[in-house]
Amino acid sequence: MDVDIKLCKSGNQTWGIRLSGGADFSFPLTVVRVLLGGLADQAGIQAGDIITKINGETIHHLRHCEVHDRLVNAQKEVILTVVRNLKLERAV
């Protein structure tokens, strides 16, 4: 099930998530840590969520660093589309 989650920040706040994966890892971009009380936590992001879109743009073809740059450079808000409770196996 895809869920759109909007995060809004002010000042120098971080989004409050740590990610793993990306096209260069042959594994979907996955939230591995959520900062307790941070923006992502308050918005409902959970560890294990798989991010499929940023602001409506599909990201499965992007490398980890490209996704990181898009999140760092996002101004005050970002909409993450996530898939929750999906079991995947890493391609070897």
C-alpha atoms as a printed R data frame, in Angstrom:
   type eleno elety resid chain resno      x       y       z
1  ATOM     1    CA   MET     A     1  0.000   0.000   0.000
2  ATOM     2    CA   ASP     A     2  1.425   3.386  -1.038
3  ATOM     3    CA   VAL     A     3  1.120   6.194   1.492
4  ATOM     4    CA   ASP     A     4  1.988   9.869   0.871
5  ATOM     5    CA   ILE     A     5  3.557  11.533   3.903
6  ATOM     6    CA   LYS     A     6  4.240  15.265   3.986
7  ATOM     7    CA   LEU     A     7  7.129  16.559   6.084
8  ATOM     8    CA   CYS     A     8  7.549  20.282   6.812
9  ATOM     9    CA   LYS     A     9 10.584  21.864   8.433
10 ATOM    10    CA   SER     A    10 11.772  25.264   9.526
11 ATOM    11    CA   GLY     A    11 15.274  26.594   9.939
12 ATOM    12    CA   ASN     A    12 18.083  24.050  10.017
13 ATOM    13    CA   GLN     A    13 15.997  21.063  11.077
14 ATOM    14    CA   THR     A    14 16.804  17.702   9.541
15 ATOM    15    CA   TRP     A    15 14.165  15.322   8.218
16 ATOM    16    CA   GLY     A    16 15.099  12.871  10.979
17 ATOM    17    CA   ILE     A    17 15.607   9.691   8.939
18 ATOM    18    CA   ARG     A    18 18.495   7.455   7.943
19 ATOM    19    CA   LEU     A    19 18.199   5.620   4.633
20 ATOM    20    CA   SER     A    20 19.749   2.553   3.057
21 ATOM    21    CA   GLY     A    21 19.621   1.301  -0.523
22 ATOM    22    CA   GLY     A    22 19.224   2.933  -3.902
23 ATOM    23    CA   ALA     A    23 19.875   1.925  -7.511
24 ATOM    24    CA   ASP     A    24 23.608   1.537  -6.825
25 ATOM    25    CA   PHE     A    25 22.857  -1.036  -4.089
26 ATOM    26    CA   SER     A    26 20.264  -3.055  -6.067
27 ATOM    27    CA   PHE     A    27 17.955  -2.642  -3.084
28 ATOM    28    CA   PRO     A    28 15.033  -0.220  -2.716
29 ATOM    29    CA   LEU     A    29 15.582   2.947  -0.727
30 ATOM    30    CA   THR     A    30 14.528   1.961   2.777
31 ATOM    31    CA   VAL     A    31 14.168   3.888   6.037
32 ATOM    32    CA   VAL     A    32 16.474   2.168   8.529
33 ATOM    33    CA   ARG     A    33 16.251   4.663  11.400
34 ATOM    34    CA   VAL     A    34 13.809   7.352  12.501
35 ATOM    35    CA   LEU     A    35 14.877  10.020  14.991
36 ATOM    36    CA   LEU     A    36 12.509   9.764  17.954
37 ATOM    37    CA   GLY     A    37 10.497  12.984  18.153
38 ATOM    38    CA   GLY     A    38 11.954  14.251  14.853
39 ATOM    39    CA   LEU     A    39 10.016  15.470  11.832
40 ATOM    40    CA   ALA     A    40  9.755  12.045  10.190
41 ATOM    41    CA   ASP     A    41  8.618  10.446  13.450
42 ATOM    42    CA   GLN     A    42  5.968  13.133  13.960
43 ATOM    43    CA   ALA     A    43  4.756  12.655  10.363
44 ATOM    44    CA   GLY     A    44  4.432   8.878  10.784
45 ATOM    45    CA   ILE     A    45  7.485   7.568   8.895
46 ATOM    46    CA   GLN     A    46  8.542   4.161  10.230
47 ATOM    47    CA   ALA     A    47 11.722   2.111  10.032
48 ATOM    48    CA   GLY     A    48 11.215  -0.391   7.225
49 ATOM    49    CA   ASP     A    49  9.219   2.003   5.028
50 ATOM    50    CA   ILE     A    50 10.352   1.842   1.402
51 ATOM    51    CA   ILE     A    51 10.464   5.239  -0.297
52 ATOM    52    CA   THR     A    52  9.189   5.046  -3.879
53 ATOM    53    CA   LYS     A    53  8.695   8.744  -4.716
54 ATOM    54    CA   ILE     A    54  9.903  12.160  -3.598
55 ATOM    55    CA   ASN     A    55  7.493  14.992  -4.390
56 ATOM    56    CA   GLY     A    56  5.700  12.749  -6.881
57 ATOM    57    CA   GLU     A    57  8.872  11.736  -8.754
58 ATOM    58    CA   THR     A    58  9.668   8.014  -8.943
59 ATOM    59    CA   ILE     A    59 13.140   7.395  -7.504
60 ATOM    60    CA   HIS     A    60 13.844   3.685  -8.133
61 ATOM    61    CA   HIS     A    61 16.452   4.623 -10.783
62 ATOM    62    CA   LEU     A    62 18.368   7.053  -8.523
63 ATOM    63    CA   ARG     A    63 21.579   6.251  -6.680
64 ATOM    64    CA   HIS     A    64 21.665   6.653  -2.905
65 ATOM    65    CA   CYS     A    65 23.684   9.885  -3.099
66 ATOM    66    CA   GLU     A    66 21.220  11.389  -5.607
67 ATOM    67    CA   VAL     A    67 18.297  10.765  -3.267
68 ATOM    68    CA   HIS     A    68 20.308  12.117  -0.342
69 ATOM    69    CA   ASP     A    69 21.070  15.306  -2.288
70 ATOM    70    CA   ARG     A    70 17.392  15.799  -3.176
71 ATOM    71    CA   LEU     A    71 16.370  15.492   0.456
72 ATOM    72    CA   VAL     A    72 19.157  17.757   1.724
73 ATOM    73    CA   ASN     A    73 18.347  20.391  -0.905
74 ATOM    74    CA   ALA     A    74 14.586  20.288  -0.340
75 ATOM    75    CA   GLN     A    75 13.506  23.625   1.055
76 ATOM    76    CA   LYS     A    76 10.742  23.563   3.657
77 ATOM    77    CA   GLU     A    77  8.635  20.584   2.714
78 ATOM    78    CA   VAL     A    78  8.837  17.232   1.018
79 ATOM    79    CA   ILE     A    79  6.232  14.599   0.221
80 ATOM    80    CA   LEU     A    80  7.508  11.040   0.499
81 ATOM    81    CA   THR     A    81  5.525   8.191  -1.009
82 ATOM    82    CA   VAL     A    82  6.259   5.055   0.971
83 ATOM    83    CA   VAL     A    83  5.315   1.410   0.788
84 ATOM    84    CA   ARG     A    84  4.796  -0.188   4.156
85 ATOM    85    CA   ASN     A    85  4.887  -3.865   5.191
86 ATOM    86    CA   LEU     A    86  6.436  -5.091   1.936
87 ATOM    87    CA   LYS     A    87  8.835  -8.003   2.254
88 ATOM    88    CA   LEU     A    88 11.731  -7.928  -0.201
89 ATOM    89    CA   GLU     A    89 14.859  -9.983  -0.585
90 ATOM    90    CA   ARG     A    90 18.137  -8.406  -1.599
91 ATOM    91    CA   ALA     A    91 19.382  -9.413  -5.045
92 ATOM    92    CA   VAL     A    92 22.852 -10.935  -4.847
